[in-house]
């Protein structure tokens, strides 16, 4: 049970970190080029998917 709880914590914190990193990338690089914007949006999406993983797959 402790390992599952640790896995949930790691997955959610990883999702939050990726989401925040993606948001920062989008905000800082918005006027420059399209590629950083797309990468930031991808990181936000991947982070959110990691964060909500337990709700749909457990």
Biopython code that builds the backbone (N, CA, C, O; Angstrom):
import numpy as np
from Bio.PDB.StructureBuilder import StructureBuilder

atoms = [
    (1, "UNK", "N", (0.824, -1.192, 0.000)),
    (1, "UNK", "CA", (0.000, 0.000, 0.000)),
    (1, "UNK", "C", (0.868, 1.256, 0.000)),
    (1, "UNK", "O", (0.527, 2.247, -0.645)),
    (2, "UNK", "N", (1.996, 1.216, 0.724)),
    (2, "UNK", "CA", (2.878, 2.366, 0.764)),
    (2, "UNK", "C", (3.523, 2.647, -0.579)),
    (2, "UNK", "O", (3.724, 3.804, -0.948)),
    (3, "UNK", "N", (3.850, 1.575, -1.318)),
    (3, "UNK", "CA", (4.472, 1.756, -2.638)),
    (3, "UNK", "C", (3.478, 2.379, -3.610)),
    (3, "UNK", "O", (3.855, 3.207, -4.440)),
    (4, "UNK", "N", (2.216, 1.989, -3.512)),
    (4, "UNK", "CA", (1.201, 2.565, -4.407)),
    (4, "UNK", "C", (1.012, 4.044, -4.094)),
    (4, "UNK", "O", (0.884, 4.867, -4.999)),
    (5, "UNK", "N", (0.995, 4.371, -2.814)),
    (5, "UNK", "CA", (0.841, 5.770, -2.420)),
    (5, "UNK", "C", (2.026, 6.604, -2.898)),
    (5, "UNK", "O", (1.853, 7.738, -3.345)),
    (6, "UNK", "N", (3.218, 6.046, -2.802)),
    (6, "UNK", "CA", (4.411, 6.744, -3.261)),
    (6, "UNK", "C", (4.367, 6.934, -4.775)),
    (6, "UNK", "O", (4.751, 7.987, -5.283)),
    (7, "UNK", "N", (3.897, 5.915, -5.492)),
    (7, "UNK", "CA", (3.769, 6.029, -6.944)),
    (7, "UNK", "C", (2.776, 7.103, -7.344)),
    (7, "UNK", "O", (3.015, 7.860, -8.286)),
    (8, "UNK", "N", (1.658, 7.171, -6.626)),
    (8, "UNK", "CA", (0.660, 8.207, -6.897)),
    (8, "UNK", "C", (1.264, 9.580, -6.656)),
    (8, "UNK", "O", (1.092, 10.491, -7.466)),
    (9, "UNK", "N", (1.973, 9.730, -5.539)),
    (9, "UNK", "CA", (2.594, 11.009, -5.211)),
    (9, "UNK", "C", (3.614, 11.421, -6.266)),
    (9, "UNK", "O", (3.635, 12.576, -6.692)),
    (10, "UNK", "N", (4.453, 10.488, -6.687)),
    (10, "UNK", "CA", (5.466, 10.796, -7.692)),
    (10, "UNK", "C", (4.837, 11.158, -9.036)),
    (10, "UNK", "O", (5.293, 12.082, -9.709)),
    (11, "UNK", "N", (3.795, 10.434, -9.421)),
    (11, "UNK", "CA", (3.143, 10.713, -10.690)),
    (11, "UNK", "C", (2.450, 12.080, -10.665)),
    (11, "UNK", "O", (2.540, 12.838, -11.632)),
    (12, "UNK", "N", (1.769, 12.393, -9.577)),
    (12, "UNK", "CA", (1.084, 13.687, -9.489)),
    (12, "UNK", "C", (2.078, 14.838, -9.403)),
    (12, "UNK", "O", (1.886, 15.869, -10.047)),
    (13, "UNK", "N", (3.127, 14.678, -8.625)),
    (13, "UNK", "CA", (4.112, 15.760, -8.534)),
    (13, "UNK", "C", (4.849, 15.922, -9.862)),
    (13, "UNK", "O", (5.172, 17.043, -10.254)),
    (14, "UNK", "N", (5.115, 14.828, -10.550)),
    (14, "UNK", "CA", (5.718, 14.926, -11.880)),
    (14, "UNK", "C", (4.797, 15.631, -12.854)),
    (14, "UNK", "O", (5.249, 16.423, -13.682)),
    (15, "UNK", "N", (3.513, 15.349, -12.761)),
    (15, "UNK", "CA", (2.541, 16.021, -13.613)),
    (15, "UNK", "C", (2.475, 17.516, -13.344)),
    (15, "UNK", "O", (2.384, 18.318, -14.274)),
    (16, "UNK", "N", (2.521, 17.887, -12.074)),
    (16, "UNK", "CA", (2.501, 19.305, -11.713)),
    (16, "UNK", "C", (3.754, 20.001, -12.225)),
    (16, "UNK", "O", (3.676, 21.098, -12.776)),
    (17, "UNK", "N", (4.910, 19.367, -12.045)),
    (17, "UNK", "CA", (6.171, 19.963, -12.497)),
    (17, "UNK", "C", (6.161, 20.155, -14.015)),
    (17, "UNK", "O", (6.563, 21.210, -14.506)),
    (18, "UNK", "N", (5.709, 19.149, -14.757)),
    (18, "UNK", "CA", (5.642, 19.279, -16.215)),
    (18, "UNK", "C", (4.640, 20.351, -16.641)),
    (18, "UNK", "O", (4.896, 21.110, -17.576)),
    (19, "UNK", "N", (3.511, 20.408, -15.959)),
    (19, "UNK", "CA", (2.516, 21.420, -16.288)),
    (19, "UNK", "C", (3.014, 22.831, -16.044)),
    (19, "UNK", "O", (2.819, 23.716, -16.877)),
    (20, "UNK", "N", (3.659, 23.044, -14.900)),
    (20, "UNK", "CA", (4.197, 24.365, -14.593)),
    (20, "UNK", "C", (5.327, 24.715, -15.557)),
    (20, "UNK", "O", (5.413, 25.848, -16.031)),
    (21, "UNK", "N", (6.186, 23.749, -15.844)),
    (21, "UNK", "CA", (7.269, 23.991, -16.803)),
    (21, "UNK", "C", (6.726, 24.348, -18.184)),
    (21, "UNK", "O", (7.256, 25.235, -18.854)),
    (22, "UNK", "N", (5.679, 23.661, -18.602)),
    (22, "UNK", "CA", (5.062, 23.980, -19.885)),
    (22, "UNK", "C", (4.422, 25.358, -19.898)),
    (22, "UNK", "O", (4.529, 26.089, -20.883)),
    (23, "UNK", "N", (3.753, 25.715, -18.797)),
    (23, "UNK", "CA", (3.134, 27.042, -18.715)),
    (23, "UNK", "C", (4.195, 28.139, -18.759)),
    (23, "UNK", "O", (4.006, 29.160, -19.420)),
    (24, "UNK", "N", (5.302, 27.933, -18.061)),
    (24, "UNK", "CA", (6.385, 28.919, -18.071)),
    (24, "UNK", "C", (6.964, 29.053, -19.476)),
    (24, "UNK", "O", (7.241, 30.161, -19.937)),
    (25, "UNK", "N", (7.145, 27.925, -20.150)),
    (25, "UNK", "CA", (7.661, 27.970, -21.522)),
    (25, "UNK", "C", (6.720, 28.739, -22.444)),
    (25, "UNK", "O", (7.168, 29.547, -23.257)),
    (26, "UNK", "N", (5.420, 28.489, -22.319)),
    (26, "UNK", "CA", (4.449, 29.176, -23.172)),
    (26, "UNK", "C", (4.465, 30.673, -22.896)),
    (26, "UNK", "O", (4.470, 31.475, -23.830)),
    (27, "UNK", "N", (4.474, 31.056, -21.629)),
    (27, "UNK", "CA", (4.424, 32.475, -21.267)),
    (27, "UNK", "C", (5.686, 33.206, -21.711)),
    (27, "UNK", "O", (5.608, 34.315, -22.240)),
    (28, "UNK", "N", (6.842, 32.594, -21.499)),
    (28, "UNK", "CA", (8.109, 33.276, -21.816)),
    (28, "UNK", "C", (8.417, 33.300, -23.306)),
    (28, "UNK", "O", (9.057, 34.242, -23.774)),
    (29, "UNK", "N", (7.989, 32.310, -24.058)),
    (29, "UNK", "CA", (8.368, 32.211, -25.464)),
    (29, "UNK", "C", (7.258, 32.586, -26.435)),
    (29, "UNK", "O", (7.440, 32.462, -27.646)),
    (30, "UNK", "N", (6.138, 33.029, -25.947)),
    (30, "UNK", "CA", (4.996, 33.294, -26.817)),
    (30, "UNK", "C", (5.317, 34.216, -27.988)),
    (30, "UNK", "O", (4.957, 33.877, -29.115)),
    (31, "UNK", "N", (5.970, 35.362, -27.794)),
    (31, "UNK", "CA", (6.177, 36.240, -28.945)),
    (31, "UNK", "C", (7.318, 35.802, -29.876)),
    (31, "UNK", "O", (7.436, 36.345, -30.975)),
    (32, "UNK", "N", (8.146, 34.858, -29.482)),
    (32, "UNK", "CA", (9.317, 34.536, -30.288)),
    (32, "UNK", "C", (9.012, 33.619, -31.468)),
    (32, "UNK", "O", (9.063, 34.056, -32.618)),
    (33, "UNK", "N", (8.704, 32.381, -31.205)),
    (33, "UNK", "CA", (8.527, 31.409, -32.282)),
    (33, "UNK", "C", (7.369, 30.474, -31.959)),
    (33, "UNK", "O", (6.873, 30.461, -30.832)),
    (34, "UNK", "N", (6.956, 29.724, -32.905)),
    (34, "UNK", "CA", (5.848, 28.795, -32.719)),
    (34, "UNK", "C", (6.280, 27.503, -32.034)),
    (34, "UNK", "O", (5.492, 26.928, -31.283)),
    (35, "UNK", "N", (7.493, 27.028, -32.264)),
    (35, "UNK", "CA", (7.928, 25.754, -31.699)),
    (35, "UNK", "C", (7.940, 25.736, -30.176)),
    (35, "UNK", "O", (7.434, 24.774, -29.598)),
    (36, "UNK", "N", (8.485, 26.739, -29.490)),
    (36, "UNK", "CA", (8.413, 26.716, -28.025)),
    (36, "UNK", "C", (6.968, 26.750, -27.506)),
    (36, "UNK", "O", (6.670, 26.171, -26.462)),
    (37, "UNK", "N", (6.085, 27.420, -28.227)),
    (37, "UNK", "CA", (4.680, 27.450, -27.850)),
    (37, "UNK", "C", (4.082, 26.049, -27.929)),
    (37, "UNK", "O", (3.381, 25.609, -27.017)),
    (38, "UNK", "N", (4.364, 25.363, -29.016)),
    (38, "UNK", "CA", (3.853, 24.003, -29.169)),
    (38, "UNK", "C", (4.458, 23.049, -28.141)),
    (38, "UNK", "O", (3.756, 22.192, -27.605)),
    (39, "UNK", "N", (5.743, 23.191, -27.865)),
    (39, "UNK", "CA", (6.385, 22.354, -26.859)),
    (39, "UNK", "C", (5.791, 22.620, -25.476)),
    (39, "UNK", "O", (5.542, 21.683, -24.717)),
    (40, "UNK", "N", (5.569, 23.867, -25.153)),
    (40, "UNK", "CA", (4.953, 24.210, -23.873)),
    (40, "UNK", "C", (3.552, 23.640, -23.749)),
    (40, "UNK", "O", (3.187, 23.119, -22.695)),
    (41, "UNK", "N", (2.761, 23.733, -24.809)),
    (41, "UNK", "CA", (1.409, 23.172, -24.786)),
    (41, "UNK", "C", (1.465, 21.652, -24.622)),
    (41, "UNK", "O", (0.644, 21.071, -23.913)),
    (42, "UNK", "N", (2.421, 21.021, -25.269)),
    (42, "UNK", "CA", (2.590, 19.576, -25.128)),
    (42, "UNK", "C", (2.964, 19.205, -23.689)),
    (42, "UNK", "O", (2.433, 18.240, -23.139)),
    (43, "UNK", "N", (3.876, 19.970, -23.080)),
    (43, "UNK", "CA", (4.264, 19.697, -21.698)),
    (43, "UNK", "C", (3.094, 19.890, -20.737)),
    (43, "UNK", "O", (2.935, 19.118, -19.792)),
    (44, "UNK", "N", (2.284, 20.904, -20.970)),
    (44, "UNK", "CA", (1.096, 21.103, -20.135)),
    (44, "UNK", "C", (0.158, 19.911, -20.269)),
    (44, "UNK", "O", (-0.352, 19.405, -19.269)),
    (45, "UNK", "N", (-0.071, 19.463, -21.494)),
    (45, "UNK", "CA", (-0.975, 18.342, -21.722)),
    (45, "UNK", "C", (-0.446, 17.055, -21.082)),
    (45, "UNK", "O", (-1.200, 16.329, -20.434)),
    (46, "UNK", "N", (0.839, 16.774, -21.261)),
    (46, "UNK", "CA", (1.433, 15.568, -20.676)),
    (46, "UNK", "C", (1.391, 15.647, -19.151)),
    (46, "UNK", "O", (1.088, 14.656, -18.486)),
    (47, "UNK", "N", (1.691, 16.808, -18.602)),
    (47, "UNK", "CA", (1.623, 16.976, -17.150)),
    (47, "UNK", "C", (0.228, 16.749, -16.619)),
    (47, "UNK", "O", (0.059, 16.111, -15.580)),
    (48, "UNK", "N", (-0.771, 17.255, -17.305)),
    (48, "UNK", "CA", (-2.151, 17.065, -16.867)),
    (48, "UNK", "C", (-2.546, 15.595, -16.974)),
    (48, "UNK", "O", (-3.241, 15.079, -16.099)),
    (49, "UNK", "N", (-2.117, 14.924, -18.023)),
    (49, "UNK", "CA", (-2.432, 13.508, -18.167)),
    (49, "UNK", "C", (-1.806, 12.686, -17.044)),
    (49, "UNK", "O", (-2.427, 11.754, -16.535)),
    (50, "UNK", "N", (-0.585, 13.027, -16.660)),
    (50, "UNK", "CA", (0.042, 12.326, -15.540)),
    (50, "UNK", "C", (-0.682, 12.617, -14.237)),
    (50, "UNK", "O", (-0.819, 11.730, -13.393)),
    (51, "UNK", "N", (-1.140, 13.831, -14.064)),
    (51, "UNK", "CA", (-1.814, 14.217, -12.828)),
    (51, "UNK", "C", (-3.154, 13.492, -12.674)),
    (51, "UNK", "O", (-3.499, 13.085, -11.565)),
    (52, "UNK", "N", (-3.917, 13.320, -13.759)),
    (52, "UNK", "CA", (-5.236, 12.696, -13.652)),
    (52, "UNK", "C", (-5.206, 11.204, -13.964)),
    (52, "UNK", "O", (-6.267, 10.591, -14.086)),
    (53, "UNK", "N", (-4.055, 10.616, -14.094)),
    (53, "UNK", "CA", (-3.921, 9.210, -14.476)),
    (53, "UNK", "C", (-4.708, 8.294, -13.545)),
    (53, "UNK", "O", (-5.398, 7.390, -14.016)),
    (54, "UNK", "N", (-4.617, 8.510, -12.230)),
    (54, "UNK", "CA", (-5.279, 7.623, -11.259)),
    (54, "UNK", "C", (-6.798, 7.673, -11.371)),
    (54, "UNK", "O", (-7.471, 6.666, -11.151)),
    (55, "UNK", "N", (-7.325, 8.809, -11.703)),
    (55, "UNK", "CA", (-8.781, 8.967, -11.752)),
    (55, "UNK", "C", (-9.394, 8.065, -12.819)),
    (55, "UNK", "O", (-10.518, 7.594, -12.647)),
    (56, "UNK", "N", (-8.689, 7.816, -13.908)),
    (56, "UNK", "CA", (-9.271, 7.073, -15.018)),
    (56, "UNK", "C", (-8.755, 5.639, -15.138)),
    (56, "UNK", "O", (-9.441, 4.794, -15.715)),
    (57, "UNK", "N", (-7.599, 5.351, -14.625)),
    (57, "UNK", "CA", (-7.000, 4.045, -14.884)),
    (57, "UNK", "C", (-6.834, 3.169, -13.651)),
    (57, "UNK", "O", (-6.327, 2.053, -13.774)),
    (58, "UNK", "N", (-7.238, 3.622, -12.467)),
    (58, "UNK", "CA", (-7.109, 2.779, -11.276)),
    (58, "UNK", "C", (-8.453, 2.434, -10.773)),
    (58, "UNK", "O", (-8.575, 1.728, -9.773)),
]
sb = StructureBuilder()
sb.init_structure("model")
sb.init_model(0)
sb.init_chain("A")
sb.init_seg("    ")
for serial, (resi, resn, name, xyz) in enumerate(atoms, 1):
    if name == "N":
        sb.init_residue(resn, " ", resi, " ")
    sb.init_atom(name, np.array(xyz, "f"), 0.0, 1.0, " ", f" {name:<3s}", serial, name[0])
structure = sb.get_structure()
